[in-house]
């Protein structure tokens, strides 16, 4: 059909989420080394207009909600000239330790991530 496969939008969300954490000052691998894992509990995507193969897009990510042991990322995918939103979505994450048990958001992680929204081309 010449358009980006619908499930690929979730892959784009994952990639920009990693870029967001990296731009805040630490790779996601380093976050895991410190004992914090962020499994996805819920994901949503609203498709507004199709992205076509070889289109350049801008993806914006931000954390818009902090829970005691969770956080929510929100995303926007825009066309290259930023005149049309193609998709928007969110992922809700638990914070768990290596045993899969919920843990409160550590102060160091909250401070690391309290950063302006990140855009990735």
N, CA, C and O of each residue as an XYZ file, in Angstrom:
484
protein
N       0.822     -1.207      0.000
C       0.000      0.000      0.000
C       0.856      1.257      0.000
O       0.327      2.355     -0.175
N       2.164      1.126      0.192
C       3.038      2.284      0.141
C       3.066      3.139      1.395
O       3.681      4.206      1.409
N       2.403      2.678      2.450
C       2.402      3.441      3.698
C       3.116      2.635      4.783
O       3.251      1.415      4.687
N       3.560      3.333      5.795
C       4.242      2.694      6.909
C       3.280      1.744      7.621
O       2.159      2.124      7.960
N       3.721      0.522      7.843
C       2.932     -0.499      8.531
C       2.560     -0.008      9.931
O       3.405      0.550     10.630
N       1.333     -0.205     10.340
C       0.818      0.405     11.566
C       1.639      0.056     12.807
O       1.806      0.907     13.681
N       2.154     -1.166     12.909
C       2.904     -1.560     14.107
C       4.272     -0.891     14.178
O       4.865     -0.819     15.254
N       4.777     -0.404     13.058
C       6.077      0.276     13.050
C       6.051      1.561     13.873
O       7.094      2.014     14.344
N       4.883      2.143     14.049
C       4.799      3.351     14.853
C       5.250      3.066     16.287
O       5.891      3.913     16.910
N       4.925      1.894     16.813
C       5.368      1.539     18.161
C       6.882      1.374     18.206
O       7.509      1.708     19.212
N       7.476      0.865     17.130
C       8.942      0.791     17.062
C       9.549      2.190     17.074
O      10.571      2.426     17.719
N       8.920      3.108     16.362
C       9.406      4.487     16.371
C       9.308      5.087     17.771
O      10.217      5.793     18.208
N       8.216      4.811     18.471
C       8.078      5.291     19.847
C       9.223      4.755     20.705
O       9.811      5.498     21.491
N       9.540      3.473     20.555
C      10.604      2.867     21.350
C      11.952      3.533     21.059
O      12.723      3.813     21.977
N      12.223      3.777     19.801
C      13.501      4.390     19.433
C      13.632      5.805     19.991
O      14.694      6.179     20.490
N      12.570      6.585     19.910
C      12.663      7.957     20.422
C      12.673      7.963     21.950
O      13.246      8.869     22.555
N      12.054      6.977     22.577
C      12.112      6.868     24.042
C      13.566      6.644     24.486
O      14.030      7.270     25.440
N      14.271      5.763     23.800
C      15.686      5.548     24.105
C      16.505      6.801     23.871
O      17.398      7.119     24.656
N      16.204      7.522     22.782
C      16.907      8.773     22.485
C      16.619      9.819     23.560
O      17.507     10.583     23.940
N      15.382      9.854     24.048
C      15.005     10.798     25.100
C      15.868     10.573     26.338
O      16.452     11.513     26.876
N      15.943      9.320     26.785
C      16.721      9.012     27.987
C      18.198      9.330     27.748
O      18.865      9.878     28.625
N      18.701      8.990     26.578
C      20.103      9.272     26.245
C      20.379     10.783     26.286
O      21.397     11.215     26.827
N      19.485     11.568     25.724
C      19.684     13.022     25.712
C      19.552     13.628     27.104
O      20.072     14.712     27.365
N      18.868     12.939     27.981
C      18.790     13.410     29.367
C      20.093     13.133     30.113
O      20.330     13.708     31.175
N      20.944     12.253     29.566
C      22.252     12.073     30.177
C      22.667     10.652     30.478
O      23.729     10.443     31.066
N      21.863      9.656     30.095
C      22.220      8.280     30.400
C      21.563      7.363     29.375
O      20.422      7.602     28.980
N      22.251      6.338     28.946
C      21.628      5.382     28.031
C      20.644      4.505     28.807
O      20.747      4.364     30.025
N      19.690      3.919     28.081
C      18.754      3.018     28.746
C      19.496      1.801     29.302
O      19.120      1.273     30.349
N      20.542      1.354     28.612
C      21.346      0.230     29.115
C      21.946      0.581     30.476
O      22.005     -0.271     31.364
N      22.391      1.824     30.646
C      22.944      2.246     31.938
C      21.864      2.328     33.011
O      22.124      2.026     34.176
N      20.659      2.732     32.630
C      19.546      2.743     33.580
C      19.305      1.320     34.081
O      19.126      1.100     35.279
N      19.301      0.354     33.159
C      19.113     -1.043     33.562
C      20.258     -1.530     34.445
O      20.031     -2.283     35.392
N      21.479     -1.109     34.147
C      22.625     -1.499     34.990
C      22.463     -0.990     36.414
O      22.974     -1.598     37.354
N      21.755      0.121     36.577
C      21.499      0.658     37.906
C      20.295     -0.024     38.570
O      19.902      0.341     39.678
N      19.715     -1.020     37.881
C      18.667     -1.830     38.493
C      17.238     -1.406     38.208
O      16.313     -1.918     38.837
N      17.032     -0.480     37.273
C      15.681     -0.021     36.939
C      15.327     -0.497     35.538
O      16.048     -0.221     34.579
N      14.212     -1.213     35.426
C      13.697     -1.651     34.137
C      12.347     -0.972     33.918
O      11.621     -0.689     34.871
N      12.018     -0.712     32.638
C      10.796      0.021     32.297
C       9.909     -0.786     31.344
O       9.759     -0.404     30.183
N       9.324     -1.882     31.803
C       8.453     -2.622     30.889
C       7.214     -1.805     30.523
O       6.693     -1.038     31.333
N       6.764     -1.987     29.300
C       5.564     -1.295     28.825
C       4.337     -2.013     29.384
O       4.197     -3.226     29.228
N       3.458     -1.264     30.032
C       2.202     -1.819     30.549
C       1.048     -1.576     29.596
O       0.092     -2.350     29.536
N       1.157     -0.484     28.852
C       0.076     -0.121     27.933
C       0.673      0.723     26.814
O       1.605      1.495     27.039
N       0.133      0.574     25.611
C       0.566      1.388     24.478
C      -0.656      1.780     23.668
O      -1.581      0.988     23.489
N      -0.646      3.013     23.183
C      -1.721      3.501     22.324
C      -1.116      4.308     21.187
O      -0.083      4.960     21.341
N      -1.778      4.248     20.054
C      -1.376      5.070     18.920
C      -2.629      5.497     18.169
O      -3.489      4.675     17.853
N      -2.716      6.762     17.895
C      -3.808      7.286     17.075
C      -3.194      7.744     15.758
O      -2.321      8.611     15.729
N      -3.659      7.154     14.686
C      -3.135      7.440     13.353
C      -3.951      8.567     12.741
O      -5.170      8.454     12.604
N      -3.293      9.639     12.378
C      -3.985     10.810     11.849
C      -3.851     10.932     10.337
O      -4.806     11.292      9.650
N      -2.653     10.630      9.819
C      -2.387     10.686      8.383
C      -1.254      9.697      8.110
O      -0.389      9.503      8.965
N      -1.246      9.078      6.948
C      -0.229      8.050      6.710
C       1.163      8.629      6.469
O       1.328      9.656      5.811
N       2.153      7.939      7.021
C       3.546      8.186      6.631
C       3.821      7.222      5.484
O       3.420      6.059      5.530
N       4.492      7.698      4.480
C       4.806      6.872      3.313
C       6.259      6.446      3.379
O       7.081      7.095      4.026
N       6.570      5.348      2.704
C       7.946      4.876      2.678
C       8.870      5.967      2.184
O       8.549      6.691      1.242
N      10.014      6.077      2.825
C      11.055      7.063      2.528
C      10.698      8.480      2.947
O      11.475      9.400      2.691
N       9.543      8.688      3.588
C       9.248     10.009      4.152
C      10.207     10.282      5.307
O      10.556      9.376      6.064
N      10.623     11.520      5.431
C      11.339     11.950      6.618
C      10.297     12.478      7.594
O       9.384     13.207      7.205
N      10.436     12.111      8.854
C       9.479     12.520      9.872
C      10.231     13.058     11.078
O      11.416     12.784     11.264
N       9.526     13.821     11.886
C      10.047     14.244     13.180
C       9.200     13.576     14.246
O       7.972     13.552     14.160
N       9.872     13.035     15.249
C       9.173     12.359     16.339
C       9.508     13.091     17.629
O      10.679     13.283     17.958
N       8.492     13.492     18.345
C       8.674     14.191     19.613
C       8.242     13.278     20.745
O       7.257     12.547     20.637
N       9.003     13.335     21.837
C       8.679     12.519     23.013
C       8.826     13.361     24.262
O       9.649     14.274     24.322
N       8.017     13.043     25.258
C       8.111     13.700     26.560
C       7.489     12.776     27.599
O       6.677     11.910     27.274
N       7.875     12.971     28.822
C       7.204     12.286     29.937
C       6.151     13.257     30.446
O       6.462     14.385     30.830
N       4.897     12.805     30.444
C       3.847     13.730     30.878
C       3.187     13.329     32.189
O       2.311     14.036     32.688
N       3.604     12.194     32.751
C       2.985     11.765     34.009
C       3.947     10.875     34.773
O       4.557      9.965     34.212
N       4.072     11.152     36.056
C       4.871     10.324     36.962
C       3.946      9.724     38.012
O       3.152     10.438     38.624
N       4.043      8.430     38.219
C       3.350      7.770     39.315
C       4.366      7.407     40.383
O       5.545      7.744     40.272
N       3.907      6.724     41.407
C       4.837      6.304     42.455
C       5.870      5.326     41.906
O       7.053      5.414     42.236
N       5.417      4.387     41.062
C       6.315      3.384     40.473
C       6.025      3.237     38.975
O       6.086      2.137     38.425
N       5.708      4.362     38.327
C       5.373      4.304     36.903
C       5.625      5.663     36.264
O       5.848      6.663     36.947
N       5.584      5.669     34.950
C       5.659      6.914     34.198
C       4.981      6.711     32.851
O       4.792      5.584     32.395
N       4.619      7.827     32.226
C       3.955      7.791     30.932
C       4.694      8.697     29.955
O       4.901      9.884     30.208
N       5.086      8.099     28.827
C       5.647      8.861     27.721
C       4.533      9.187     26.741
O       3.630      8.377     26.530
N       4.593     10.369     26.141
C       3.699     10.748     25.053
C       4.550     11.050     23.830
O       5.702     11.469     23.945
N       3.965     10.831     22.658
C       4.700     10.943     21.405
C       3.853     11.663     20.363
O       2.624     11.589     20.375
N       4.539     12.358     19.464
C       3.916     12.931     18.272
C       4.850     12.647     17.106
O       6.066     12.808     17.213
N       4.270     12.226     16.002
C       5.031     12.030     14.773
C       4.500     13.040     13.760
O       3.304     13.075     13.468
N       5.415     13.868     13.223
C       5.077     14.944     12.295
C       5.717     14.687     10.947
O       6.726     13.987     10.854
N       5.138     15.248      9.910
C       5.771     15.186      8.589
C       7.031     16.058      8.613
O       7.273     16.797      9.567
N       7.824     15.956      7.545
C       9.140     16.595      7.520
C       9.094     18.099      7.759
O       9.933     18.634      8.482
N       8.127     18.785      7.162
C       8.089     20.243      7.340
C       7.234     20.678      8.536
O       6.962     21.863      8.723
N       6.822     19.700      9.336
C       6.114     19.951     10.599
C       4.795     20.694     10.414
O       4.397     21.501     11.253
N       4.123     20.405      9.295
C       2.825     21.033      9.041
C       1.657     20.083      9.301
O       0.506     20.514      9.368
N       1.953     18.788      9.447
C       0.872     17.820      9.632
C       1.301     16.763     10.646
O       2.371     16.165     10.531
N       0.441     16.548     11.641
C       0.705     15.475     12.596
C       0.245     14.163     11.968
O      -0.881     14.057     11.481
N       1.116     13.180     11.983
C       0.816     11.885     11.378
C       0.266     10.896     12.399
O      -0.605     10.085     12.084
N       0.776     10.968     13.610
C       0.318     10.050     14.658
C       0.669     10.630     16.012
O       1.596     11.429     16.145
N      -0.081     10.218     17.005
C       0.238     10.567     18.384
C      -0.068      9.350     19.240
O      -0.946      8.550     18.917
N       0.662      9.225     20.327
C       0.457      8.043     21.150
C       1.065      8.186     22.519
O       1.552      9.248     22.907
N       1.023      7.084     23.240
C       1.592      7.062     24.581
C       1.984      5.636     24.920
O       1.448      4.670     24.376
N       2.939      5.535     25.840
C       3.272      4.248     26.461
C       3.335      4.472     27.961
O       3.943      5.432     28.435
N       2.707      3.582     28.693
C       2.720      3.609     30.153
C       3.717      2.544     30.596
O       3.666      1.409     30.121
N       4.623      2.904     31.504
C       5.681      2.005     31.950
C       5.647      1.824     33.450
O       5.448      2.777     34.203
N       5.846      0.582     33.877
C       6.107      0.300     35.284
C       7.602      0.471     35.507
O       8.387      0.301     34.574
N       8.002      0.798     36.709
C       9.399      0.738     37.105
C       9.543     -0.495     37.975
O       8.904     -0.605     39.021
N      10.381     -1.416     37.542
C      10.565     -2.664     38.281
C      12.052     -2.940     38.464
O      12.897     -2.412     37.742
N      12.346     -3.788     39.459
C      13.726     -4.223     39.647
C      13.969     -5.475     38.802
O      13.089     -5.908     38.058
N      15.144     -6.040     38.919
C      15.498     -7.212     38.103
C      14.621     -8.432     38.393
O      14.538     -9.344     37.570
N      13.973     -8.452     39.548
C      13.060     -9.548     39.895
C      11.653     -9.298     39.386
O      10.760    -10.120     39.595
N      11.445     -8.159     38.715
C      10.129     -7.830     38.185
C       9.190     -7.218     39.202
O       7.994     -7.088     38.942
N       9.711     -6.841     40.350
C       8.879     -6.231     41.389
C       8.867     -4.706     41.237
O       9.907     -4.098     40.985
N       7.695     -4.095     41.388
C       7.623     -2.633     41.274
C       8.524     -1.949     42.300
O       8.650     -2.399     43.439
N       9.137     -0.866     41.876
C       9.969     -0.056     42.764
C       9.577      1.401     42.586
O       9.196      1.808     41.488
N       9.664      2.192     43.649
C       9.381      3.624     43.513
C      10.369      4.266     42.547
O      11.502      3.806     42.406
N       9.934      5.321     41.892
C      10.814      6.063     40.984
C      11.961      6.628     41.821
O      11.724      7.413     42.739
N      13.201      6.241     41.516
C      14.326      6.807     42.282
C      14.486      8.298     41.981
O      14.227      8.743     40.862
N      14.908      9.053     42.973
C      15.119     10.487     42.779
C      16.089     10.750     41.628
O      15.869     11.666     40.836
N      17.170      9.951     41.525
C      18.162     10.183     40.474
C      17.543     10.023     39.086
O      17.922     10.723     38.146
N      16.577      9.086     38.962
C      15.965      8.862     37.656
C      14.992      9.984     37.310
O      14.956     10.455     36.173
N      14.214     10.405     38.282
C      13.278     11.518     38.054
C      14.046     12.787     37.676
O      13.656     13.496     36.748
N      15.125     13.070     38.385
C      15.928     14.256     38.079
C      16.572     14.144     36.703
O      16.662     15.134     35.976
N      17.014     12.956     36.347
C      17.614     12.743     35.038
C      16.617     13.042     33.921
O      16.957     13.674     32.922
N      15.374     12.575     34.109
C      14.379     12.640     33.043
C      13.558     13.916     33.030
O      12.833     14.160     32.066
N      13.647     14.733     34.060
C      12.889     15.978     34.041
C      13.625     16.947     33.129
O      14.441     17.763     33.556
N      13.303     16.819     31.892
C      14.032     17.435     30.790
C      13.007     17.891     29.766
O      11.887     17.382     29.730
N      13.379     18.822     28.960
C      12.460     19.297     27.909
C      12.157     18.163     26.938
O      12.917     17.199     26.839
N      11.059     18.283     26.233
C      10.683     17.301     25.216
C      11.808     17.162     24.209
O      12.547     18.109     23.941
N      11.923     15.976     23.662
C      12.990     15.666     22.714
C      12.368     15.369     21.358
O      11.358     14.671     21.268
N      12.965     15.892     20.325
C      12.539     15.587     18.955
C      13.664     14.835     18.282
O      14.834     15.189     18.422
N      13.305     13.796     17.551
C      14.261     13.012     16.780
C      13.809     12.972     15.344
O      12.644     12.690     15.063
N      14.707     13.246     14.441
C      14.384     13.190     13.017
C      14.662     11.797     12.469
O      14.453     11.548     11.282
